[in-house]
Amino acid sequence: MDLKKLLEGVERAARHAGKIMLEARNVGNTVSEKEGHANFVTEYDKRVQEYLFREMMRLLPGARMVGEEEGADAFSDLDGYAFCIDPIDGTLNFIAGYFPSVTSIALLEDGRPLLGVVYNPYADEMFSAIRGGGAWRNGHAIVSSEAPLARSLTLFGTAPYNPELNQITGDLCVEYLSRSEDLRRSGSAAWDLCCVACGQAGLFFEVNLHLWDYAAAGLICEEAGCVLSDMRGAPLRFDVVTSSVIVASRGVSAEDYLPRKPFEI
Ligand code: IPD
């Protein structure tokens, strides 16, 4: 398979998905609720996902499709090739007109990411990676920061759809606030991970993320030299529906990135 050519095709599709997001109007009128607290979907999430499924099938016929808005059942069998897609990561931002929101597309091979693309149309920023081939922002190679955690920002997500995880998220915020320079919460996990990959932040954590939120950006981080694990310190898995996620840049030591208290959820 010509991975460079495939990457070009995936990036082209991500750009078109971004155009659909940029041209969205009256988003608030297209919202419907999903299961869980503040868990919404818009007509644009569905439209972008339909478009991306179609395009990915054209680019790699026979690949399975796993997406946030449908296709989650494909998780039962990730053998072979599977595209794992979050059409709009940061849906709450998208509805509120607060930025960023991004499109995230990963190609998995037997449950391991082979290629990843994250596109933020609001800043026209394209992050991409090929396994073993490096990571790029708008075509320029990126590596994560060499600064220690004490000289870095920590980014985090709040697992908004799982209120039972609020306390543990809050406790971790207190812990990492004192271990790093400060905290930031963007509203898009894929975007946060790309910010760690390109050296803007030293650490990202969230206690419960779906694979479609981190599959593409996880590969981008890996290729930028980051360490990826779950919050118990085990290597991050890409063959599961959800996981806790912690990603540290090159300068952050193992004793600094893992939570000090045993992590139980
Ligand atoms: C959400 C965002 C958010 C994270 C949530 C995700 P969505 O994705 O990535 O930052 O905290 O856990 O579900 O639902 O907007 O695609």
Boltz pocket constraint, residues with backbone or C-beta under 6 A from the ligand:
constraints:
  - pocket:
      binder: B
      contacts: [[A, 40], [A, 68], [A, 86], [A, 88], [A, 89], [A, 90], [A, 91], [A, 92], [A, 156], [A, 157], [A, 158], [A, 159], [A, 160], [A, 161], [A, 186], [A, 187], [A, 188], [A, 189], [A, 190], [A, 206], [A, 208], [A, 209], [A, 210], [A, 213]]
      max_distance: 6.0
